Amino acid sequence: MTPRYFSVIAPAPWNKSGTTKVTVRTGVVCEVYVCVGNSRAAMSADEAWALLTALGNALHATCGDTPTWAAEQAIPTEQEG
């Protein structure tokens, strides 16, 4: 399978640039490989879906709506019509 990369830039007030890159790679040895700054985690597709679900639930419950910077970087999904 050909690897695919998906990246966004997020605010990171703890480092000099004030931002960090978050990248997800799919289609190589590990089904999903997540990199946040210098932290990395390999996981199965099921683990990645569980992480996405847990993060979505936690963020919407405690942090409110999606911030503008995140919404602007989201990949639009095609709708069936």
N, CA and C atoms as a LAMMPS dump frame, in Angstrom:
ITEM: TIMESTEP
0
ITEM: NUMBER OF ATOMS
243
ITEM: BOX BOUNDS ff ff ff
-5.0000000000000000e+02 5.0000000000000000e+02
-5.0000000000000000e+02 5.0000000000000000e+02
-5.0000000000000000e+02 5.0000000000000000e+02
ITEM: ATOMS id mol type element x y z
1 1 1 N 0.839 -1.168 0
2 1 2 C 0 0 0
3 1 3 C 0.892 1.242 0
4 2 1 N 0.515 2.239 -0.741
5 2 2 C 1.261 3.481 -0.81
6 2 3 C 1.004 4.314 0.446
7 3 1 N 2.064 4.82 1.066
8 3 2 C 1.845 5.638 2.261
9 3 3 C 1.147 6.951 1.916
10 4 1 N 0.275 7.385 2.823
11 4 2 C -0.394 8.681 2.694
12 4 3 C -0.128 9.464 3.961
13 5 1 N 0.058 10.767 3.801
14 5 2 C 0.366 11.645 4.925
15 5 3 C -0.707 12.72 5.034
16 6 1 N -1.093 13.018 6.273
17 6 2 C -2.074 14.053 6.563
18 6 3 C -1.492 14.892 7.693
19 7 1 N -1.364 16.21 7.486
20 7 2 C -0.743 17.071 8.489
21 7 3 C -1.566 18.321 8.745
22 8 1 N -1.479 18.808 9.971
23 8 2 C -2.04 20.102 10.354
24 8 3 C -1.018 20.8 11.256
25 9 1 N -1.126 22.099 11.321
26 9 2 C -0.294 22.892 12.212
27 9 3 C -1.18 23.36 13.356
28 10 1 N -0.727 23.12 14.586
29 10 2 C -1.515 23.465 15.772
30 10 3 C -0.761 24.473 16.639
31 11 1 N -1.499 25.315 17.366
32 11 2 C -0.835 26.215 18.311
33 11 3 C -0.091 25.403 19.377
34 12 1 N 1.097 25.866 19.727
35 12 2 C 1.909 25.192 20.752
36 12 3 C 2.699 26.26 21.5
37 13 1 N 2.079 26.901 22.48
38 13 2 C 2.744 28.008 23.169
39 13 3 C 3.991 27.604 23.949
40 14 1 N 4.236 26.312 24.121
41 14 2 C 5.388 25.848 24.895
42 14 3 C 6.682 25.812 24.094
43 15 1 N 6.631 26.005 22.753
44 15 2 C 7.89 25.982 22.014
45 15 3 C 8.166 27.336 21.358
46 16 1 N 9.374 27.536 20.858
47 16 2 C 9.8 28.844 20.342
48 16 3 C 8.952 29.346 19.177
49 17 1 N 8.557 28.461 18.273
50 17 2 C 7.795 28.899 17.099
51 17 3 C 6.334 29.185 17.425
52 18 1 N 5.861 28.641 18.537
53 18 2 C 4.459 28.829 18.903
54 18 3 C 3.509 27.884 18.185
55 19 1 N 4.067 26.964 17.372
56 19 2 C 3.238 25.987 16.667
57 19 3 C 3.899 24.616 16.702
58 20 1 N 3.117 23.592 16.401
59 20 2 C 3.651 22.243 16.248
60 20 3 C 2.929 21.571 15.088
61 21 1 N 3.606 20.654 14.458
62 21 2 C 3.015 19.911 13.345
63 21 3 C 2.493 18.582 13.863
64 22 1 N 1.279 18.24 13.477
65 22 2 C 0.67 16.955 13.808
66 22 3 C 0.491 16.215 12.486
67 23 1 N 1.099 15.029 12.376
68 23 2 C 1.053 14.26 11.132
69 23 3 C 0.551 12.852 11.402
70 24 1 N -0.277 12.366 10.501
71 24 2 C -0.732 10.978 10.534
72 24 3 C -0.295 10.34 9.218
73 25 1 N 0.381 9.195 9.324
74 25 2 C 0.793 8.441 8.139
75 25 3 C 0.021 7.136 8.128
76 26 1 N -0.497 6.766 6.986
77 26 2 C -1.19 5.489 6.829
78 26 3 C -0.556 4.717 5.68
79 27 1 N -0.73 3.399 5.717
80 27 2 C -0.336 2.582 4.579
81 27 3 C 1.085 2.084 4.562
82 28 1 N 1.742 1.998 5.699
83 28 2 C 3.095 1.443 5.727
84 28 3 C 3.077 0.253 6.68
85 29 1 N 4.142 -0.001 7.402
86 29 2 C 4.235 -1.143 8.3
87 29 3 C 3.11 -1.122 9.335
88 30 1 N 2.932 0.009 9.989
89 30 2 C 1.83 0.178 10.948
90 30 3 C 0.648 0.759 10.184
91 31 1 N -0.56 0.344 10.541
92 31 2 C -1.732 0.866 9.834
93 31 3 C -1.832 2.376 9.974
94 32 1 N -1.562 2.873 11.189
95 32 2 C -1.632 4.309 11.459
96 32 3 C -0.437 4.681 12.333
97 33 1 N 0.219 5.773 11.963
98 33 2 C 1.379 6.261 12.704
99 33 3 C 1.138 7.739 12.965
100 34 1 N 1.046 8.126 14.228
101 34 2 C 0.714 9.496 14.602
102 34 3 C 1.955 10.185 15.172
103 35 1 N 2.245 11.383 14.678
104 35 2 C 3.353 12.182 15.178
105 35 3 C 2.814 13.539 15.631
106 36 1 N 3.093 13.881 16.882
107 36 2 C 2.736 15.19 17.423
108 36 3 C 4.028 15.8 17.927
109 37 1 N 4.54 16.774 17.184
110 37 2 C 5.85 17.319 17.528
111 37 3 C 6.876 16.204 17.466
112 38 1 N 7.56 15.931 18.574
113 38 2 C 8.563 14.858 18.618
114 38 3 C 8.024 13.551 19.178
115 39 1 N 6.749 13.514 19.554
116 39 2 C 6.142 12.292 20.095
117 39 3 C 5.533 11.474 18.96
118 40 1 N 5.717 10.166 19.02
119 40 2 C 5.224 9.287 17.965
120 40 3 C 4.521 8.078 18.565
121 41 1 N 3.478 7.604 17.849
122 41 2 C 2.753 6.417 18.306
123 41 3 C 2.277 5.629 17.096
124 42 1 N 2.619 4.35 17.071
125 42 2 C 2.128 3.444 16.036
126 42 3 C 0.902 2.742 16.595
127 43 1 N -0.112 2.543 15.761
128 43 2 C -1.331 1.88 16.225
129 43 3 C -2.057 1.205 15.077
130 44 1 N -2.958 0.317 15.454
131 44 2 C -3.814 -0.343 14.466
132 44 3 C -4.924 0.623 14.072
133 45 1 N -5.644 0.301 13.028
134 45 2 C -6.773 1.135 12.602
135 45 3 C -7.831 1.201 13.704
136 46 1 N -8.094 0.086 14.375
137 46 2 C -9.078 0.09 15.462
138 46 3 C -8.644 1.001 16.606
139 47 1 N -7.36 0.968 16.946
140 47 2 C -6.869 1.856 17.995
141 47 3 C -6.982 3.32 17.576
142 48 1 N -6.69 3.612 16.318
143 48 2 C -6.796 4.984 15.824
144 48 3 C -8.247 5.469 15.863
145 49 1 N -9.197 4.616 15.469
146 49 2 C -10.614 4.987 15.54
147 49 3 C -11.033 5.215 16.99
148 50 1 N -10.549 4.394 17.899
149 50 2 C -10.872 4.576 19.316
150 50 3 C -10.307 5.902 19.828
151 51 1 N -9.076 6.235 19.434
152 51 2 C -8.47 7.499 19.828
153 51 3 C -9.268 8.676 19.282
154 52 1 N -9.646 8.607 18.023
155 52 2 C -10.441 9.679 17.412
156 52 3 C -11.77 9.859 18.135
157 53 1 N -12.425 8.773 18.446
158 53 2 C -13.711 8.831 19.145
159 53 3 C -13.553 9.417 20.541
160 54 1 N -12.565 8.942 21.288
161 54 2 C -12.343 9.437 22.644
162 54 3 C -11.97 10.919 22.637
163 55 1 N -11.085 11.315 21.733
164 55 2 C -10.708 12.729 21.647
165 55 3 C -11.896 13.603 21.265
166 56 1 N -12.668 13.16 20.288
167 56 2 C -13.847 13.928 19.879
168 56 3 C -14.825 14.121 21.021
169 57 1 N -15.103 13.045 21.74
170 57 2 C -16.026 13.129 22.879
171 57 3 C -15.474 14.053 23.96
172 58 1 N -14.221 13.893 24.305
173 58 2 C -13.615 14.691 25.376
174 58 3 C -13.538 16.169 25.001
175 59 1 N -13.105 16.448 23.788
176 59 2 C -12.938 17.84 23.393
177 59 3 C -14.262 18.574 23.3
178 60 1 N -15.255 17.957 22.693
179 60 2 C -16.56 18.62 22.584
180 60 3 C -17.212 18.794 23.955
181 61 1 N -16.996 17.85 24.857
182 61 2 C -17.607 17.938 26.189
183 61 3 C -16.929 18.975 27.084
184 62 1 N -15.612 19.17 26.901
185 62 2 C -14.897 20.046 27.819
186 62 3 C -14.323 21.312 27.19
187 63 1 N -14.109 21.312 25.879
188 63 2 C -13.449 22.461 25.231
189 63 3 C -14.351 23.217 24.259
190 64 1 N -15.558 22.739 24.035
191 64 2 C -16.494 23.445 23.165
192 64 3 C -16.337 23.096 21.695
193 65 1 N -16.749 24.036 20.855
194 65 2 C -16.743 23.819 19.414
195 65 3 C -15.328 23.777 18.846
196 66 1 N -15.224 23.257 17.633
197 66 2 C -13.954 23.167 16.931
198 66 3 C -13.383 24.569 16.724
199 67 1 N -12.107 24.796 17.101
200 67 2 C -11.521 26.122 16.888
201 67 3 C -11.353 26.418 15.395
202 68 1 N -11.356 27.687 15.059
203 68 2 C -11.258 28.115 13.665
204 68 3 C -10.017 27.555 12.988
205 69 1 N -8.866 27.589 13.681
206 69 2 C -7.629 27.118 13.053
207 69 3 C -7.736 25.645 12.654
208 70 1 N -8.454 24.843 13.443
209 70 2 C -8.615 23.416 13.128
210 70 3 C -9.617 23.221 12
211 71 1 N -10.716 23.936 12.046
212 71 2 C -11.748 23.812 11.002
213 71 3 C -11.196 24.221 9.64
214 72 1 N -10.339 25.23 9.612
215 72 2 C -9.771 25.707 8.344
216 72 3 C -8.826 24.691 7.713
217 73 1 N -8.246 23.793 8.514
218 73 2 C -7.308 22.804 7.989
219 73 3 C -7.955 21.441 7.733
220 74 1 N -9.224 21.31 8.086
221 74 2 C -9.914 20.028 7.903
222 74 3 C -10.08 19.734 6.419
223 75 1 N -9.975 18.45 6.087
224 75 2 C -10.181 18.022 4.705
225 75 3 C -11.665 17.846 4.483
226 76 1 N -12.237 18.559 3.488
227 76 2 C -13.677 18.381 3.259
228 76 3 C -13.982 16.953 2.833
229 77 1 N -15.113 16.438 3.305
230 77 2 C -15.531 15.093 2.925
231 77 3 C -16.573 15.207 1.83
232 78 1 N -16.516 14.263 0.911
233 78 2 C -17.491 14.241 -0.168
234 78 3 C -18.804 13.667 0.355
235 79 1 N -19.89 14.291 -0.025
236 79 2 C -21.197 13.815 0.406
237 79 3 C -21.863 13.071 -0.744
238 80 1 N -22.504 11.96 -0.375
239 80 2 C -23.238 11.214 -1.395
240 80 3 C -24.508 11.964 -1.717
241 81 1 N -24.865 11.977 -2.957
242 81 2 C -26.052 12.754 -3.306
243 81 3 C -26.838 12.043 -4.28
